Amino acid sequence: MMNYITENDRIYATDDSGKVIAEVTFPAENGVATIDHTFVDGSLRGQGIAGQLVKMAVNKILADGNKIAATCSYALAWLKRHPEYDTVCNHISYNN
């Protein structure tokens, strides 16, 4: 289990040397937080970590009282697979 660090607009994890190995960013503006970047180190791929990151970001965005938007292709695909969040999604463009 990774130890995730949660900031206002970012959730991430580092390895023992302090290198970021997993990260999602979601800056908020005017009540809408946009998930704009998801990164998982190659050594961790295939473990569902990107999905965990997006879910944590979505939960934090909602807990902060914001709506959800996404420009990151992974987050867009994740939100498409989780229609239960449709009512709180805003400005979602599936063109990317």
C-alpha positions in Angstrom: 0.0 0.0 0.0 1.4 3.4 -1.0 1.4 6.4 1.2 -0.3 9.2 -0.7 0.2 12.8 0.1 -2.8 15.0 -0.5 -2.5 18.7 -1.2 -5.1 21.3 -2.3 -4.9 20.4 -6.0 -2.6 17.4 -6.1 -2.3 13.8 -4.7 1.0 12.0 -5.1 3.3 9.3 -3.8 7.1 9.2 -3.7 9.6 6.4 -3.4 12.2 6.1 -0.7 14.5 8.6 -2.4 11.7 11.2 -2.7 11.1 10.8 -6.4 7.5 11.2 -7.5 6.2 7.8 -8.7 2.5 8.5 -8.9 0.6 11.8 -9.2 -2.7 13.4 -10.2 -3.3 17.1 -10.4 -6.6 19.0 -10.3 -6.4 22.8 -10.1 -9.7 24.4 -9.2 -11.1 27.6 -10.6 -14.6 29.1 -10.1 -15.9 26.0 -8.4 -14.6 23.5 -11.0 -11.6 21.4 -10.4 -10.0 20.1 -13.6 -8.1 16.8 -13.5 -5.4 17.7 -15.9 -2.5 15.3 -15.3 -2.2 11.7 -14.2 1.2 10.0 -13.9 2.3 6.6 -12.8 5.9 5.4 -12.9 6.5 2.6 -15.4 7.5 0.3 -12.5 4.0 0.5 -11.1 1.9 0.2 -14.3 -0.8 -2.4 -14.4 -1.6 -2.2 -10.7 -4.6 0.0 -10.9 -2.8 3.0 -9.3 -3.9 5.5 -11.9 -7.5 4.5 -11.2 -6.9 4.9 -7.4 -5.4 8.3 -8.0 -8.4 9.6 -10.1 -10.9 8.2 -7.6 -9.1 9.9 -4.7 -9.0 13.2 -6.8 -12.7 12.9 -7.5 -13.5 12.3 -3.9 -11.3 15.3 -2.8 -12.9 17.5 -5.4 -16.4 16.7 -4.2 -15.4 17.0 -0.6 -14.1 20.5 -1.4 -17.5 21.3 -2.9 -16.3 21.6 -6.4 -17.5 20.1 -9.7 -15.3 17.8 -11.7 -13.8 18.5 -15.1 -11.0 16.7 -16.9 -8.6 17.3 -19.7 -6.3 14.4 -18.9 -7.1 11.5 -21.3 -6.9 8.9 -18.6 -9.2 10.8 -16.3 -11.7 11.3 -19.1 -11.7 7.5 -19.8 -12.1 6.8 -16.1 -15.0 9.1 -15.8 -16.7 7.5 -18.8 -16.4 4.2 -17.1 -17.9 5.6 -13.8 -21.3 7.2 -14.9 -22.2 7.6 -11.2 -20.2 10.8 -11.3 -22.0 12.3 -14.4 -24.2 14.6 -12.2 -21.1 16.3 -10.7 -19.1 16.5 -13.9 -18.8 19.9 -15.6 -17.2 20.9 -18.9 -16.3 17.3 -19.8 -15.0 17.2 -23.4 -14.4 13.8 -24.9 -12.6 15.2 -27.9 -9.1 14.8 -26.5 
